Amino acid sequence: MGAREELAAIRGRLRRESDGDGLGLTLLSAAIAALLVSPVAWLFLRVADIPTAEALSLVTRQSMVDVVLSSGLLVVAVTVGSVLLGVPLAFLTVRTDLPARRFFTVILALPLVVPSYIGAFAFVSAFGPRGVVADALAPLGIERLPETPGLPGAAIVLTLYIYPYVFLTTRAALLSLDASHVEAARTLGKSRLAAFREVTFPRIVPGIAAGALLVALYALSDFGTPAIMGADVFTAQIYVEYNNFGENRAALLSLELLAITTVILALESRVGRDDASAYASGGGGSATRIRLGAWRWLAALGCLAVAALALVLPVGILLLWLVRGGPGYAGGGFEFELAYALNSVGVSTAAALASVLLALPVGYVAARRSSAAGRLAERATYVGYAMPGVVLGLALVFFGVKFAPTLYQTLPLLVFAYVVRFLPQAVGTTSSSVLQVDQQLVEAARALGESPRRAFRRVTLPLIWPGVLAGAALVFLTTMKELPATLILRPTGFETLVSYIWLVQGAGYYGRAAIPALTLIAVSACSMAVILAQERR
């Protein structure tokens, strides 16, 4: 047998073995995906037990209609506000001669590390009746500030803390934009405004839409901020009904919330379709920057004002709570214990490890196999990510009570909820890393006699390890901040940082929340470092 025939025989053997392993991996990925979407089925089973007449009566109640309208208004207001704030800030930091652009990029992205419910505490403490700002202005004769409770207050707070989603995705789109298109439009006599409207904006729409989707899903699923600000929306209502034994109404509200989530995802898939022509050469960063003239200092002042409201204010309020005395700040018998932080770290570590183990087969199949089953399994993992934490918690409560009472209010069920919510973060980083591995290295190892599993362990795994670690870090950090699923599913007596913060703020002892809140912000800042480090590559 000649060398060419021998090489063809080796390749044929490798392909047959690879096909066999591929089928097994695809089936494993499908099983993992089915496990992750199972909470939706449990929720449907719960609703199926409700008589049709009762379900129709509950759905058509005026209070239910009001909740739908309030939630819709909140999502629209926060999404529009985030786009109006995030897009100009991204443009300023990428395409203009704004002074200290790198500094502003970092501080304008950092509000994302502040959990929005902590931002809501700070907002109420600063601008509420007898708040810090009102006290500071009292010597000037200003004893009371305009109040913004309810839906407007929730919209303002959420916009301030989640607009960075739009800011970051729009920046990425601008940095990937081929600047020669803009230069060509300017050469043809287009004004700067016309060049932006006709050339730049259509090409960054996918990036804006991606950020707007994250904002809309966050606004719809957030529980803490609307509850603190007194906004009557889906998540707050579901939690209230659950605690008041209104399980039927809570289940129906959850399904309505899922339906709206599905509509948002469908709209984004149409608006934000991948447009390959939008990202050509990555020349945005080196394009000729727009000179702002005297306006550059005014623009810098505007950026500082946003950062002051979204970043300096909550950190300053927390530090004030930390040093201020008095029963409202340090009393109440709610002693903070180190065990709460250790509990948070423990369950977050367990969720990160489980997510990495489950993400490896799903991410590998999505990157290396072109089968529809593999792609479907990968997309199915995003169902849990789009499911609000309060809905997921409710579905797992139904599952635990009816089908697995031994799992109800146990740590394994809590960790499972975290994995369902945040697994896509690990899947995304894993599949991206697998795509960067040169397949010829794996084939060379196989040709030298390594089995598929040994080739994966000795060649592929070391190369994708940084991506796997990044996914684990993201899951760990987002799990640390998850509030509603923790409140609903944690075992009795098992307190974490977020559950302790929620407990003391509910009792009015805000000062007790300072240390755990500052700890959460510090840990969350690590995730932002990961994001910004990826952007610089």
ZIZIVEN-V899490 format. One record per helix or strand of 3 or more residues. SS is the DSSP state (alpha for helix, beta for strand). FROM is the first residue (numbers start at 1). TO is the last residue. If there is no record, write none. Layout:
ss from to
SS FROM TO
SS FROM TO
This chain:
ss from to
alpha 3 48
alpha 52 59
alpha 62 95
alpha 101 113
alpha 116 127
alpha 132 140
alpha 150 162
alpha 164 176
alpha 179 187
alpha 192 221
alpha 224 229
alpha 234 243
alpha 247 271
alpha 276 278
alpha 284 286
alpha 295 323
alpha 327 330
alpha 338 368
alpha 372 386
alpha 389 402
alpha 411 435
alpha 439 447
alpha 452 481
alpha 484 489
alpha 497 507
alpha 510 536
